[in-house]
Amino acid sequence: MSARPHPVLGGPLTLFLALLLALTGLVALPAPAARAATPVCALACDTLDPSKARQDTFPVPNRTINGRIVRLHVSDPDNMAWASIDNGVKGDATWLDRSWDRGATWEPLLGKAGIPGTWTGTRTLMYNITDPVGHRRGWIRACGDAGGVTCTNWAYPKVCDGSFCDGADPATASGDDTPVPSATLFGRTISLHVDQRNGMAWGVVGGGGAGDEIWLDRSWDAGASWPEGASLGRTSVSSGATSTRTAMFATRDPRGLLYGGAVRACGREASHQEGSCTAWARPAPTRARAGADALMASYQTNEGWWRSSWWNSAVATTSVIDFAERTGRHDYDWVISRTFEQNRGVFPAGARSSDPIEGHFISRAIDDAGWWAIAWLTAYDYTGERRYLDEAVTIADYVHKYWDPSTCGGGVWWDRERTYKNAVTNGQYLWLTTSLHQRISGDTVWGSRAATAANWYLGSGLINSSGLVNDGLNANCGNNGQTVWSYNQGLAIGAFTQLWRSTGTGRYLDTAKRLADAAMSSPALTRGGVLTESCDVGTGSCDDNQKQFKGIFIRHFADLADATGSTVHRAYVTKQADSIWATDRDPLNRLGQRWSGTSPNPSDWRTQAGALEALTAAEGLSVR
């Protein structure tokens, strides 16, 4: 049966009986599903052969029926399961059931396999336990038919995150915050409580009487649905009392690759059927962790990217790596290899970008390739894995092919058609050549290219008389006076900072400081102390590309602050994080386009990744 969300209220007895049957493994089979289960793809797709499993564990006891052993196998690294039956005869069968609503309904007979010929056992193929792409948390069990039907218990009925699991006592919480206003109902107060540090939540009903109820709902898609998380911890006020609370429940399921879980507290007064709920909220263990969890809720696990924006996904990947490196958290290390492995191949136009992707993250857009080179150099620094450095070299070699001294005396073309020399592509090239020189032992080639690129950049006119970087050069090789975008300014700051680190040459650091000071003082980039894009002003709105520009800027600006230890530059980084947290965040920790919080202020994964860079940078500065 297909999963369906529960209403806010359900019959407590019905729910209790359903859960009792589900958890004990007693077989009370519903009618078969009307249609086959929709295949789920996460790290792999349903029907993977168990020979490819990275692990074989048995999370629940086996079941025995007429001497046959029915067993549930789970590979946690794959987030997949399969069933087996042994000690059997021809015609005995085994299969999996998968439920999206805590065992109330399920997709039956997944991978059903019968024992053939003279064999004594068989197994199913592997199926995903959860569906992170569809934001669904599943339970799974193994069943067998051998002159009767039996099933194992479900795995995994409890979510565990670190040392805390669903059902923990709120008395063990390390803190008690109420992130959203309470709800009221017939004089009762219904409140949501969170342990920010451990990402746990519970509900409290107060000012009531015997029979009043309180529970939590948990959603993996920001409150759009909650089939697996309805009526968690539902409990009643006992006779003579006026309040009660639920147990604690987790908001992240690392085993199931589900992050950014949202919770709300709901309750009802004993003599009425209608209920009331608080707003949805996500805990915030730290600013950066809250931002990263919300960003990862949009990651397409099966495809290994943030869907619909190719170069933006490279920058988001860099944001995740920076988060890991600066905070010491390893929650999302798997995303690095997943993104790399799923995207280094060939894709037709429309699959990843409007342009074909030709392999090694390369397309006709030179700057798109450049963002991926930066991501993989950052991955190399964090992991030490040579494959990432090799990939960055491959991409940088491609970018270098478009360095053309025959036009404007040098510089890299923006596109394969050689129509434009702009600041972004040349800022990337300068940063990449310098960074490769630093990382390749004995290198002279990239170092020479970096020196040549630096001289060209400084003499190109891209930096105007106010110390701001305009978008590019015109047909006469002069500054075209087009928009000052923060990411162009930031790339130049970062590139010249790295050049100074590499060479010790004072003019490079002086240039980085001049660019940084101009960015802080000019209303073209900073207003009220907050980094502001031209499209952030008035009723303007930034497009999907522009939404991530500020994050790129602050990443490189923070590098300068690290390099110099300047209290002014460090304070500017902190100011951005403080403003985002205070004015640009909703209860679900979604971070918007405008870091000053003014309207209109749309949010999506691009704005999330950009703002995450500021939160990460500030948190990193605080520990240095």
N, C-alpha and C positions, 0 to 999 in steps of 0.2 A: 504494500500500500504506500502511496506517496505520503510524505510527511506533511502535516498541516499544523499551523500555529494554534496554540490553545487560546481561548479567550482569557481575559483578565481573571475571571472567576470560573471555577469548575467544581464539580461535586467533590468534596474532600474524600468521601468513601470510595467513589469511582477511581480517583487518582491513586488512593492508597492501595486498592486491590490490583490496579494495573502495575504499579511499581513492585508490589510484592511478588507477583507472578514473574515480572521481568528479572528481578534480582535473584530469585530462587531457581530459575531455569525450568520451572514447571511448564508444561506445554499446554497452552490454551491458544491454539492456532486460529487466527482470523481467516476469513475467506482469502484465497490467493489474490495477489495484486492484479489489478485490471490490465496493467501493461508492464513490460520489462523495465527494470531499473535503468535510469539514464546513466551511462558510464561516467565515472568520476576520474579526473586527471589531477594529480598533484605533483609529487616528485616523479611519479610514474602513473600510468593509466591502469584502470582495472583490467584484470586478466593477465597480469605479469606472471611469468613462470616462477614458482617458489625456488627453483635452483638459483635464481638471481637475488634472493633475499640476502641482506647483509647481516641478518641475525635471526635466530629461531628461539623464541622464548614462549613460555606457557603461563599466561597471566591469570588463568582461572583453572579450577580443577577439571580433570577429564570427566566424561560421563560414560557409564557402562550400560549397554542394553543387550540382553541375551548373549552375554559374553563378548560383545564387540566393544571396542574402545573408541569413543568419539573425542577428538582433541582439537582445541583451538590453538593455532600457531600465530605468533605476532612478531613482526620485525619492526621494532620502534624506529630505527634509523630510516626505514622506508615509509613508516606510518601505514603499514599494510598488514593484512592478515589472510590466513588460509585455513581450511579445515581438513582433517584427515579421519579416516576410519580404518581400524586394524582388527586383526583376529576374525575377519569376516569371510564371507563366501560370495560367489557370483550373485549379482543382483542387489546386494547391500549398497547403500548410497550415502553420500555426505554432501553437505552444502553449507553456505553461510547465510545468515539473516543479518541485515543492516538496518538500524533504526535511526531516524533523525529526530525523534521526539521522545527519547528516554524509554523506549520499549513499548509505547502505546500502540504504534503501528510499525511495520517494517517492510523492507524489500525482501521477499522470500526467495529461497532456492538459488541464491547467487552461486554460479559455478558448479551446479549440481553434477556430481560424478558418481558413476556406478562401478563396482568392482567387476573387472572383466575376467573371463576365462577361468583359469586356475589360480589367479592371484588371491591374496588374502587381505589386501588393503588398497586404498587409493587416496588421492587428495584432490582438492580443488585447485584452481589457480588463485592468485593473490588479488585482493580487493582493498581499496583504500578504506581506512576507518573514518577519517574525517574528510571534509571537502573545503579546504581553505579558500579556494577560488570562489565557491558558492557561499562562503561564510556559514557553513553548516558543520556542527559537531555531531559525530555519529557514535553509536554504540554498535558492537558487532558480537556475534556468537556463532559457534559451530553446532550443527545439527546432524543427526544421523537417522537412517531408517533401516532397521533390521528386524522385521516382524513387529515393529512398533517404532515410535518416533521419540527421540529425546534431544535435548539441546543443552549446551553448557550455559553457565552464567554469562551475562553480558560483560564485555570489556569495552571501554573503561567507563564505569558509571561516575567516577569522581574525577574532577580536574585537579591536577597538582601542579604547582608552580614553586620550584625550590623546595623549601621545607614545609610549606603550607599546602593543605588539600581542602577541597570542599568538606564542609562539616566541622571545621575547627571551631573551638570555643572562642567567642569574642574576648574573653578574659585574657587570652594569650596574645592579643593584638599589641603592636608596638606603638600605636597611636589611635586616636579617635577623632576624625574630622567629618564634618557634614558639608559636602561639596555643593549641594543644591538646596534650595528652600524646602522646608517640610510641606507635606500636603495635609489638609484637614478634612475630616469627614464626621459629621454628627458629633462634633466636639472632641473627636480623637485626633491626635497628632501622629502622622506617619512620617518617619524620617529615615533617610539613607545615611549610613555611617561607613567610613572607609579607613582602613589601615593603609595610608599612602605608601609607606615604606615597602610593605610586602604585597601590595596590590590586591588586598582582600576587602570584602564588603559584607555588611549585614544590615538588616532592617529592624526598626524599633517602632512599636505602637505604644503610645502613652495616653494618659487621661481617659482610659476606657474602663471596660468591665469584662466579666467572665464571658468567654465565647468569642470575643473580638479576635480577628486573625491578622497576621502579618506574614509577608513572604517577599522574596526577591524574584525579579525577572532578570535574566541575563541574555544579552544579544551579542552576536558576533558581527553584525552589520549595522552598528550605530543606532539600534533601536527600530530598524525596519521590520524585523521578525525575531521571534525567540522560541521556536518549537522545542529545542532541547533545554531551554532555560526558563520554562514557565513554572511559577509557583515553587521555586526552590526554598527549601527550609520552612515550608508553611507550618505555622504553629499558632496555638490559641492561648489567650489569656486565661489563666487558671482561676478557679473560684476564689474570691476574696482578694484578688490582685487587680491592679489597674493598668499594668503594662507587661510586655514581654518582648523578646527579641529572637531573631532567627540565629542559626549558626552562621559562620562566615563562609563565603564562597569566593573562589578565585576569578580573576578577570583576564588571565592569560593562560593558554594551554600550549606550552612549548612542545610537548610531545605531538600534539595535533597540528602544529604550525598555525595556530590561531592566536592572534595578538590583538590588542586594543579592544578587549571585551568591554561592553557597556552594561551597567546595572542600574536598576531602579528599585525602590521599595514600594510595595503595594499593601493595602490592607482593606478590611471591611469591618463594619460594626455588626455585632452578632445578630441583630434582628432585621437586618437589611441585606439584600443580595448584591446591591451595587457596591463597587469598590472604588478606591482612589489611589493614584500613584504619584510619586515624585517625578521630576524630570530625570532623564537618563544622564549618567555621568561615568567618567573613567577616572580611576585613581591616577595620581601623579607621584611616583616614587621619587623622581627628581624631575626638573624641568626637561632635561635632555631625554631622559628615558620616556617621559610622557609623550614628547614629540616624536620619538622614534617608534614607539608602539603604534601611535595613530598613523604614521606613515606606512608602517608595515601592513596595516589592515587593508591597504590598497594594492599590495604587491601581488602580481599574478604568478603564483607558485609554479604552475604548470609550464608557463612560457618563460619565466625567469626575467621579467621586467615589469615596469609600470606601464600598462597598456596605453597606446595611442600617441606616445611622444618618444621618438627614438633618442635624440640627443639629450632630452630632458631626463631620460632614464639613466644615461651615463652620469649625469650630474647628481641624480638621486642616489645612485650607487656610491658615488664619492662621498655623499653626505653620510650614508650608513657606515662606510669605512672610517670616516673621520670621527663619527660618534664612538665607534669601537675603540679607536686608537686613543682618543682624548679622555674617555671615561673609564677605560679598562673593562667594559662590559663585552661579553662574548655572545650575547643572545642571538645576534644576527650574522655571525661569521659564515654560516652556511649560505647566506645570500650571495656572498662574493663569488664562490665557485659556481653556484647555481646560475647566476647571471652570465658568467663567463662561458660556461659549457653550453647553455641553451641559445646563445646568441652569436657565437663566433663563426657560424656557418653562412650559407647563402640564402637570401630571402628575396622573393619577387617584390616588385613595387606594390605597395599597399599592405604588405604583411607586417613590416616593422616601420616603414617610412614611406612617404610618397615616392621616394627613389628606391630602386633595387639596392639591396645590401649585397656586396660582392664577395663577402668573406672577410674575416679579420676586422670586422666592424667598419669597413670602408665603403663609402659611397661617393657620388659625384660632389657632395657638399663637403668641402675640405674641413670646415670647422666642426661639422658633425663628427667626423673621424677623430679630430683633435680632442674632443671631450672624452671619447672613449680611451684615448691614449693616456690622458690625465688620470682617468679612473684606474687604469691598470697599473700605472706607476704608483699610485697611492696604495693599491692592493699589494704590490710588491713590497713597499715599505712596511706595511702592516704584517704581512704573512711571511715574507722572505722567500716565497715560491718563485722560482726562476721563470716559470711559464708566463707570469704576468709581466715581468720585465721584457721578455722576448716579444710578447704581443705589443707592448708599447713601442719597442724599437721598430717592429714591422709597420705599425701605423705611422710613426714619425718619419720613417723612410718614405712612405707614400706622401705625407704632407710636404716633405722637403722637395719632392719632384716639382712642386708648384712655386718654389722660390725662383723668382725671375728678375735678374738684374737688368734685363733689357728694357724693362718698363719701370719708371720711377726710381731707377738705380738699385732696385732690390725689392724685397718684400714677397710675401706669399699671397697667391691669388685665393680668393674666397671660394671659388667654384671651379670645376673642371673646365668650364667654358671660358675661363679667364676674363670675367666681366668686371671684377671689382677687387681692389685691395683695401681691406678694412682693418679696423683695430682688433676685432676679436680673433681673427685667424692669426694675425701677427703677434698678438699677445700670447696666444697659445704656443706658437712656434718658439718664441723666446723662452717661455717657461719650460717647454719640453726639451729643447736643446740643452739648456742649462742643467736641468734635472737629470737627463741621461748622462751628461758628462760627469756629474757627481756620483753616479751609481755604477758606472762601467769602469772597472779598474784599468788604468793605463790609457784611457781614452784621450785622443787628441782631435778626432774628427768632430764630435759633437761640441766640444769646447770651442773649437775654431768657428763653427757655425754660430754658436751662441754669441761670441764676440762680434762677428759680422752683423748678426741680426740686431744686437744692441746698438751698434753704431748707426745702423740704418734707421732703427726706430727713433732714436734721439734726433736724427736729422730729417726725419720724414715729414714733420709738421703735424703728425697725429695729435701731439700734445699742444694745445693752444696757449695763448699768452697768459691765461688765467690758471694754468696748471691742470686743465681738464682735458680728457681724451674725447675727441669727437669720433663719430662713427667710422669715418674712413677718408679716403682720398678721392678727389674728383678726376676728371679726364685729363686735367693739366697737372696732375700729381701734387695738388695742393690740398690743404685741409678743407673738407667739404662743408664744414659748419653744421653738419647734421647733429641729431640728438646726442647729448652726453648721457650715455647709459652707464649704470653703476658697474656692470660686469666688465666693460672695457677698462674702466678706471681700476677695478680690482685686479684684473689680469696683469696690467702693467705694474701695479704695486707689487704683486707677488713675484713677477718675473725679475724685476730689478732687485728685490730683496734676495732672491735666490742667487742672482749673479754676484751680489755682494758677499753672500755666504761662501760662494765658490771661489771668488777671486780676492776678496778683501779690498777691492777698489772702491774708494770713497764716493766717487761720483754716482755709482749705482745706488748706494744707500741714500745719498742726498736726493736722487731722483725719486726713489720710493717714498721718502718722507715728504717731499714737495707735493707729490700726487695725493698722498694721504691727507695732508693738511688742507689742500685745495678741496678735497671731497668733504671734509668736515666743515669747512667754512662757507662753501658755496650753496646758495639755495637751489642750485640745479640738482644737488644730490642730498642735501641735508636740510631739514626744516624742524625747528624746535629740538635740535639735537638728535633727531631720528632720521635714519637713512630713508630717503624718499625718492621714488622714481618719478619721472615727469608724468607718467600715466597714473600715478597715485593721487594726483591733485584734483580737487573739485569733484566733478561727476565722472571723471575719466575712469577707465578700466584697462588694466594691462591684459594683453593677449597671452596665450598659453606659453609662449616663449619668454615674454617679459616677466612673467610671474616668478621666474627663478633667478633673475639677474642679481637681486640683492644678496641672495645666499652665496653666489659666486664671489661677489665683492667682499663680503665679510670674512669668507674663508681666507682670502689672500691678505686682507687687512690684518687679521689676527696673526698671520705669519709674521708680518712686520712688527706687531706688538710683542710677539714672542722674541723676535730677533733683537729688538732694542730695549725691551723692558720699559718703554716709555709709559709713564703714568697717564698721560693724556690719551695715548692710543688705547691703552688697556681700559680706561674709563669709557671710551667711546664704544668699545665692544660690549662692555657691561651694560651700557645705556640701551643698546639695541635689544639685548636679552630681557632686560627689565621691562621695557616698553611692550615687547611682544607678550610677555607673560601677564602683564597687568591689563593690557587693552586689546590685544589681538587674539585672544583665546576664548573658546567656549567651554562649557562643562565636559565636552567630549575630547578636550585638548586638541581640537582642530585649530590650526593656525592660519590666519588669513593673509591676503595680499598686502594689506597696509599695516606696516609695523606700528604705526601710530594709532591704529584702531578706528580711524574715521571711516565713514561710509561713502560709497558702497565698498564692501569689503568681502568679496567672494573668497572661498577657500576650496582647495582641492589638494591632491597629492603633490602638485608642483609648488604651491605656496607652502605646503607642509615641509617639503624638503629644503626650501630656501630658508625658512625660519628656523628649522632644526640646526642649520649651520651656525646661526647666531647663538642658540642655546648651548650647543656643543662647544663653540669657541669660548664663550664666557665660563662654562664649567671647567674647560681645560686650563684657562688662565688662572682660575682660582686655586688650582693644585700645583702651580708652578712656583 
